[in-house]
């Protein structure tokens, strides 16, 4: 442990997050919930600052945020106000920025923790022995801790970097308990999709599945998110569903909370995921879930217990799962209650914050052990 931490001084943590815990992306939403929880508790033993490394502007400006983060890290190191750097990591530009930040932290002698989020990381991290692959491998090897969201990601990291054995921790994503009471869809079963509207999220297949449900009464749907919104609306018109399926586009946090409170089923038929926040939000609100067992989804959604899992791209299976939950209210209620119970026990932000604080303190201890 750090000498100051042994004597009761707080651990100081710098958290690298895309927009600084104010953005609407998955990582920023998780970090915003964490920030709120730490502030609510008023913990004196952990001081955390959330700083942007990408920013909300044009991607070309992200370099300025990365340089600013490194400058803040140096200033904090010189005045003894940083003990651990927490690095939220996804693929492509996120990795290039974090290679700089992790390298700078290592040069300054500051332990860092990697928190792997990107659902496409298995495709992004080259299998071939390339310069990029070696750099990523070195970043993981030098980390004081590596946080992954499920078993499949732990196995992936240890296959790539077996030297990280003992430093890889599975910590599922988490959300706050909903602020709005759950009302449901009322007279019609309300199916909600929350996510980017694109092929990887399975929105074309969702459209086709809903089209096959056109003759089934008693349901409506909302497909909310940014992306290929106009193409989706056109396809729904072709299927004659424009009156039953709303496509409101991107939704702010308050709108998401309202949609979840007025929904009965949360669906996310993705091809690629790590561990989606929208599914955890749906479980927190007491919704039955229909999803695909990709990434670490199956770590939190138990097929037949908290939801129904269908193969990616299987339109008939998706249609059958959604139809079954529309037609069987008791099954829908039971799965929603089971999902809510799992959220409160394992996916709430309070135990998530506790686990992160333990990881940060262990990372600080690793720095002293190396001295």
C-alpha positions in Angstrom: 0.0 0.0 0.0 1.1 3.5 -0.5 2.8 4.9 2.5 0.2 7.7 2.8 -2.6 5.1 2.5 -1.1 3.1 5.3 -1.3 6.1 7.5 -4.9 6.9 6.5 -4.3 9.3 3.7 -6.8 9.0 0.9 -6.0 7.3 -2.4 -6.2 9.7 -5.4 -7.5 8.3 -8.6 -7.6 9.8 -12.1 -10.2 8.2 -14.3 -9.8 8.4 -18.1 -13.3 8.5 -19.6 -14.3 9.6 -23.1 -16.2 12.8 -22.3 -15.5 13.1 -18.5 -18.6 11.4 -17.0 -21.0 13.8 -18.8 -21.4 12.0 -22.1 -24.2 9.6 -23.2 -22.0 6.8 -24.4 -22.0 3.5 -22.5 -18.6 4.1 -20.8 -19.6 7.7 -19.8 -22.9 6.5 -18.4 -21.3 3.9 -16.3 -18.7 6.4 -15.0 -21.5 9.0 -14.3 -23.3 6.5 -12.2 -20.1 5.7 -10.4 -19.4 9.4 -9.8 -22.9 9.9 -8.4 -22.5 7.0 -6.1 -19.1 8.1 -4.7 -20.4 11.6 -4.2 -23.5 10.3 -2.5 -21.4 8.4 0.0 -18.9 11.2 0.6 -16.0 8.7 1.0 -13.0 10.3 2.5 -10.6 7.4 1.7 -10.9 7.7 -2.1 -10.7 10.9 -4.1 -11.6 10.4 -7.8 -11.4 12.9 -10.7 -13.0 12.0 -14.0 -11.2 13.6 -17.0 -12.0 13.5 -20.7 -9.6 11.8 -23.1 -11.7 12.1 -26.3 -14.1 15.0 -25.7 -17.5 15.7 -27.3 -16.2 17.6 -30.3 -14.7 16.5 -33.6 -12.4 13.4 -33.3 -9.5 15.5 -34.6 -9.6 17.4 -31.3 -9.3 14.2 -29.2 -5.5 14.6 -29.3 -5.8 17.8 -27.3 -7.8 16.1 -24.6 -5.3 13.3 -24.5 -2.4 15.7 -24.1 -4.3 17.6 -21.5 -5.0 14.4 -19.5 -1.3 13.6 -19.6 -0.4 17.1 -18.4 -2.9 16.8 -15.5 -1.3 13.4 -14.7 2.1 15.0 -14.5 0.9 17.9 -12.4 -0.9 15.5 -10.0 2.2 13.3 -9.8 4.5 16.3 -8.9 2.2 17.3 -6.1 1.5 13.8 -4.8 -2.2 13.8 -5.8 -2.4 10.7 -8.0 -1.9 7.2 -6.8 -3.7 5.2 -9.6 -4.9 5.9 -13.1 -8.1 4.1 -14.2 -8.2 3.7 -18.0 -11.5 2.9 -19.7 -10.6 1.1 -22.9 -12.4 0.4 -26.2 -11.1 -0.3 -29.7 -9.7 1.9 -32.4 -9.1 5.6 -31.4 -9.7 4.8 -27.7 -6.8 2.3 -27.8 -4.5 4.6 -29.6 -5.2 7.3 -27.0 -4.8 4.9 -24.1 -1.5 3.6 -25.4 -0.2 7.1 -24.9 -1.8 7.5 -21.5 -0.7 4.1 -20.1 2.8 4.7 -21.4 3.0 8.1 -19.8 1.7 6.7 -16.5 4.4 4.0 -16.6 7.1 6.6 -17.2 5.8 8.6 -14.2 5.7 5.5 -12.0 1.9 5.6 -11.5 0.1 2.2 -11.5 -2.8 2.0 -13.9 -5.8 -0.2 -14.2 -7.3 -1.1 -17.6 -11.1 -1.4 -17.8 -12.0 -3.2 -21.1 -15.4 -2.2 -22.6 -15.2 -2.5 -26.3 -17.5 -5.2 -27.8 -15.4 -5.4 -30.9 -12.0 -5.8 -29.2 -11.7 -9.4 -30.3 -11.8 -8.3 -33.9 -9.6 -5.2 -33.2 -6.7 -6.8 -31.4 -4.7 -8.4 -34.2 -4.0 -12.1 -34.0 -0.9 -11.6 -36.1 2.4 -10.4 -34.5 2.1 -6.8 -35.5 3.5 -3.7 -33.9 0.0 -2.8 -32.7 -0.6 -6.2 -31.2 2.7 -6.0 -29.3 2.0 -2.5 -28.0 -1.5 -3.6 -26.8 0.0 -6.7 -25.2 2.6 -4.6 -23.4 -0.1 -2.2 -22.1 -2.0 -5.2 -20.6 1.1 -6.8 -19.2 2.2 -3.6 -17.4 -1.2 -2.9 -15.9 -1.6 -3.2 -12.1 -5.1 -4.6 -12.8 -7.3 -5.5 -15.7 -11.1 -5.3 -15.3 -13.2 -7.3 -17.8 -17.0 -7.6 -17.9 -17.5 -11.4 -18.1 -15.9 -14.8 -18.4 -15.5 -14.7 -22.2 -13.4 -11.5 -21.9 -11.3 -12.9 -19.1 -10.5 -15.9 -21.2 -9.7 -13.7 -24.2 -7.3 -11.4 -22.3 -5.5 -14.4 -20.7 -5.1 -16.1 -24.0 -3.5 -13.0 -25.4 -1.5 -12.1 -22.3 -1.1 -15.1 -20.0 1.3 -13.0 -17.9 -1.8 -11.1 -16.6 -3.0 -14.2 -14.7 -3.9 -13.1 -11.2 -4.5 -9.5 -12.2 -7.6 -10.0 -14.3 -10.9 -9.3 -12.4 -14.4 -9.9 -13.7 -16.6 -6.9 -12.7 -19.9 -6.7 -14.5 -21.3 -3.3 -15.6 -23.7 -1.7 -13.2 -26.5 1.0 -13.2 -28.3 3.0 -10.6 -31.7 1.9 -9.3 -34.4 3.6 -11.6 -35.7 6.9 -10.3 -39.1 6.4 -11.9 -41.6 3.7 -10.9 -42.3 1.0 -13.4 -45.8 1.5 -15.1 -45.5 -0.7 -18.2 -47.2 -0.2 -21.5 -50.7 -0.2 -20.2 -53.2 -1.7 -22.6 -50.5 -2.8 -25.0 -47.3 -4.7 -24.3 -44.5 -2.2 -25.0 -41.3 -3.5 -26.6 -38.3 -1.2 -26.4 -34.9 -1.2 -28.1 -32.2 1.2 -26.8 -29.0 1.4 -28.7 -27.3 2.5 -31.9 -29.5 1.8 -34.9 -27.1 -0.3 -37.1 -26.4 -3.8 -38.3 -24.2 -4.8 -35.4 -27.0 -4.1 -33.0 -29.4 -6.3 -35.0 -31.9 -3.5 -35.9 -32.6 -4.9 -39.4 -33.4 -8.3 -37.9 -35.6 -6.6 -35.3 -37.6 -4.9 -38.0 -38.2 -8.1 -39.9 -39.2 -9.9 -36.6 -41.7 -7.2 -35.8 -43.0 -7.4 -39.4 -43.7 -11.1 -38.8 -45.7 -10.1 -35.7 -47.9 -7.7 -37.6 -51.0 -10.0 -37.2 -50.4 -10.4 -33.5 -52.5 -7.9 -31.5 -51.7 -6.2 -28.2 -48.2 -4.8 -28.7 -46.4 -1.7 -29.8 -42.6 -0.9 -30.0 -40.1 1.9 -29.7 -36.7 1.6 -31.4 -34.7 4.5 -29.9 -31.2 5.6 -30.7 -28.9 7.4 -33.1 -27.6 5.9 -36.3 -29.5 4.8 -39.4 -32.7 6.3 -38.3 -34.2 7.3 -41.7 -33.4 3.9 -43.3 -35.2 2.2 -40.3 -38.3 4.4 -40.7 -38.5 3.6 -44.4 -38.3 -0.1 -43.8 -41.0 0.1 -41.1 -43.2 1.9 -43.6 -42.6 -0.8 -46.1 -43.7 -3.4 -43.5 -46.7 -1.4 -42.6 -45.5 -0.8 -39.0 -45.2 2.9 -38.9 -48.3 3.2 -36.7 -47.1 0.6 -34.2 -43.3 1.2 -34.0 -42.0 4.6 -32.9 -38.5 5.7 -33.9 -37.8 8.8 -31.9 -34.0 8.9 -32.6 -31.4 9.6 -29.9 -32.8 10.0 -26.4 -31.5 11.9 -23.4 -31.1 10.2 -20.0 -34.5 11.5 -18.8 -36.2 10.2 -21.9 -34.5 6.8 -21.5 -35.7 6.6 -17.9 -39.3 7.4 -19.1 -39.2 4.8 -21.8 -38.0 2.1 -19.4 -40.7 2.9 -16.9 -43.3 2.6 -19.7 -41.9 -0.6 -21.2 -42.6 -4.3 -20.7 -39.9 -5.9 -22.8 -36.3 -4.8 -23.5 -34.8 -6.3 -26.7 -31.2 -6.1 -28.0 -30.6 -8.6 -30.8 -26.9 -7.7 -31.3 -24.2 -9.4 -33.3 -21.4 -7.8 -31.3 -21.4 -6.6 -27.6 -19.3 -6.6 -24.5 -22.0 -6.2 -21.8 -24.7 -3.7 -22.8 -25.8 -1.1 -20.3 -29.3 -1.0 -21.9 -29.9 -4.6 -20.9 -28.8 -3.9 -17.3 -31.1 -0.8 -17.3 -34.0 -3.0 -18.5 -33.4 -5.5 -15.8 -33.2 -2.7 -13.2 -36.6 -1.5 -14.3 -38.1 -5.0 -14.1 -38.4 -5.7 -17.9 -38.2 -9.1 -19.4 -35.2 -9.2 -21.8 -34.9 -10.7 -25.3 -31.3 -10.6 -26.4 -28.5 -12.6 -28.1 -25.8 -14.5 -26.2 -22.9 -12.4 -27.5 -20.0 -11.0 -25.5 -20.8 -11.2 -21.8 -24.6 -11.0 -22.2 -25.1 -14.6 -21.0 -23.2 -13.7 -17.8 -26.2 -11.5 -16.7 -29.2 -12.8 -18.7 -30.1 -16.4 -17.8 -32.2 -17.9 -20.6 -35.6 -18.9 -19.4 -35.1 -17.1 -16.0 -34.4 -13.4 -16.5 -35.1 -13.4 -20.2 -34.9 -15.2 -23.5 -31.7 -15.6 -25.6 -31.9 -16.2 -29.3 -29.1 -16.8 -31.9 -27.8 -13.6 -33.6 -29.4 -13.0 -37.0 -32.2 -15.6 -36.4 -35.3 -13.6 -37.3 -37.8 -16.4 -36.7 -36.3 -17.1 -33.2 -36.4 -13.4 -32.4 -40.0 -13.2 -33.5 -41.0 -16.3 -31.5 -39.3 -15.0 -28.3 -41.0 -11.6 -28.5 -44.4 -13.1 -29.4 -44.1 -15.5 -26.5 -43.6 -12.7 -24.0 -46.4 -10.6 -25.5 -48.8 -13.5 -25.2 -47.7 -14.8 -21.8 -48.1 -12.0 -19.2 -47.2 -14.2 -16.2 -43.9 -15.3 -17.9 -43.2 -11.7 -18.7 -43.8 -10.6 -15.1 -41.8 -13.5 -13.6 -38.7 -12.8 -15.9 -39.0 -9.1 -15.1 -39.0 -9.7 -11.4 -36.1 -12.1 -11.6 -34.1 -9.6 -13.6 -34.8 -6.9 -11.1 -33.7 -9.1 -8.2 -30.5 -9.9 -10.1 -29.8 -6.3 -10.7 -30.3 -5.4 -7.0 -28.0 -8.2 -5.9 -25.2 -8.1 -8.5 -25.6 -5.2 -11.0 -26.3 -2.2 -8.8 -23.8 0.6 -8.7 -23.2 0.4 -5.0 -21.3 -3.0 -5.0 -19.7 -1.9 -8.3 -18.3 1.2 -6.6 -17.1 -0.9 -3.6 -15.3 -3.4 -5.9 -13.6 -0.6 -7.9 -12.3 1.1 -4.7 -10.8 -2.3 -3.7 -9.2 -2.6 -7.1 -7.8 0.9 -6.9 -6.4 0.3 -3.4 -4.7 -3.0 -4.5 -3.2 -1.1 -7.5 -1.8 1.5 -5.1 -0.3 -1.3 -3.0 1.4 -2.8 -6.1 3.3 0.4 -6.5 4.8 0.2 -3.0 5.7 -3.4 -3.4 7.8 -2.6 -6.5 9.8 0.0 -4.5 
